[in-house]
Amino acid sequence: MRLNQMYLNRGYHDAMILQYKDTLLSQGFNVALEKKIRFAESVFIADLFASNNEETRMYEFKLVGNGKMPNTKQKETIRRFKEIAAAINAKPFVVYVNPPEKKDIEIEGLEEGLCAHIKTESNLPLILEELSPKAEVISVDVRRVNNVSISSNYIIVTGDATIYLRLQPGDDADALESFPMSFKAEYVPNDGKLSFLKIQEYSVDTSGW
């Protein structure tokens, strides 16, 4: 199951609060999370409350990103937050948390190129031969492209994939084994298009087999 972006964003929000907490503690502040503050017959919860002998601070953390600015509700919360901070003689700090945007990179022909290259090698990698000297590569499924380096002469693509093997000839599709692999592949421009050239290096993890 892939982690939903909403939960990833929440994780960045909470991690930022914990990072500020640790930083403030190292600076000698007393720190409280989700501090309840009574104000004007209501209760306001500050994400982070810090104090020492010289000053008191209140922190409010807001998720932003994807070109979005704080919405009306967030703006009202921030206005009230600053009002309460002023009333209790605390310094208000609003921290905007901007999680990195998810980027999907798809490269045409990558899976086919990886699979074809491995199949045409004179020998399987030793780690696969140890599983079965008759192992047959069936397919490669790219799970993630981690980096693309572009020069005038070539393009280097690194990423993670799953390799599917038939360990014994005659095994049916249900008998396929799969293993995680990492790869570094090279493309070259050809008539305005990218042509898969070779796998510079790859490794297969069979430790879970």
Backbone hydrogen bonds, N-H to C=O, Kabsch-Sander energy under -0.5 kcal/mol:
donor,donor_aa,acceptor,acceptor_aa,energy
7,Y,4,N,-0.7
8,L,4,N,-1.8
9,N,5,Q,-2.8
10,R,6,M,-1.8
11,G,7,Y,-2.1
12,Y,8,L,-2.1
13,H,9,N,-2.3
14,D,10,R,-2.6
15,A,11,G,-2.5
16,M,12,Y,-2.2
17,I,13,H,-1.6
18,L,14,D,-2.1
19,Q,15,A,-2.2
20,Y,16,M,-2.3
21,K,17,I,-2.5
22,D,18,L,-2.5
23,T,19,Q,-2.1
24,L,20,Y,-2.7
25,L,21,K,-2.5
26,S,22,D,-2.0
27,Q,23,T,-0.9
28,G,25,L,-1.6
29,F,24,L,-2.4
30,N,51,S,-3.4
31,V,29,F,-0.5
32,A,49,F,-2.7
34,E,47,D,-1.9
35,K,46,A,-1.5
37,I,44,F,-3.2
39,F,42,S,-3.0
42,S,39,F,-0.9
44,F,37,I,-3.2
46,A,35,K,-2.8
46,A,44,F,-0.7
47,D,59,Y,-0.7
48,L,59,Y,-1.5
49,F,32,A,-2.8
50,A,57,R,-2.5
51,S,30,N,-2.0
52,N,55,E,-2.3
57,R,50,A,-3.8
58,M,91,K,-2.7
59,Y,48,L,-2.8
60,E,93,F,-2.6
62,K,95,V,-2.7
64,V,97,V,-2.8
65,G,68,K,-1.1
68,K,65,G,-2.0
75,K,71,N,-2.6
76,E,72,T,-2.1
77,T,73,K,-2.1
78,I,74,Q,-2.5
79,R,75,K,-2.4
80,R,76,E,-2.4
81,F,77,T,-2.5
82,K,78,I,-2.4
83,E,79,R,-1.8
84,I,80,R,-2.6
85,A,81,F,-2.3
86,A,82,K,-2.1
87,A,83,E,-1.7
88,I,84,I,-1.7
89,N,86,A,-0.9
90,A,85,A,-3.4
91,K,56,T,-3.1
93,F,58,M,-2.5
95,V,60,E,-3.1
95,V,93,F,-0.6
96,Y,94,V,-0.6
97,V,62,K,-3.4
97,V,95,V,-0.6
98,N,96,Y,-0.6
105,I,103,K,-0.6
106,E,104,D,-0.6
108,E,106,E,-0.5
110,L,107,I,-1.8
113,G,109,G,-2.5
114,L,110,L,-2.6
115,C,111,E,-2.4
116,A,112,E,-2.7
117,H,113,G,-2.3
118,I,114,L,-2.2
119,K,115,C,-2.4
120,T,116,A,-1.9
121,E,117,H,-0.6
121,E,118,I,-0.9
128,L,125,P,-1.5
129,E,125,P,-2.2
130,E,126,L,-2.1
131,L,128,L,-0.7
132,S,128,L,-1.7
135,A,132,S,-1.9
136,E,166,R,-2.7
138,I,164,Y,-2.9
139,S,164,Y,-1.2
141,D,162,T,-3.0
142,V,140,V,-0.6
143,R,160,D,-1.9
144,R,160,D,-2.0
146,N,144,R,-0.6
146,N,158,T,-1.9
147,N,158,T,-1.7
149,S,156,I,-2.8
150,I,148,V,-0.5
151,S,154,Y,-2.4
155,I,187,Y,-2.5
156,I,149,S,-2.7
157,V,185,A,-2.8
158,T,147,N,-2.4
159,G,183,F,-1.8
160,D,144,R,-2.7
161,A,181,M,-3.1
162,T,141,D,-2.4
163,I,179,F,-2.8
164,Y,139,S,-2.9
165,L,177,E,-3.2
166,R,136,E,-2.8
167,L,165,L,-0.6
171,D,168,Q,-2.0
175,A,172,D,-1.9
176,L,173,A,-1.4
177,E,165,L,-2.8
179,F,163,I,-2.1
181,M,161,A,-2.8
182,S,203,S,-2.2
183,F,159,G,-2.2
184,K,201,E,-2.2
185,A,157,V,-3.2
186,E,198,K,-3.0
187,Y,155,I,-3.0
188,V,195,S,-2.3
190,N,193,K,-3.6
193,K,190,N,-1.4
195,S,188,V,-2.5
197,L,186,E,-2.7
198,K,186,E,-1.3
200,Q,184,K,-2.3
200,Q,198,K,-0.7
201,E,184,K,-1.6
203,S,182,S,-2.1
205,D,180,P,-2.9
206,T,204,V,-0.8
209,W,206,T,-1.9
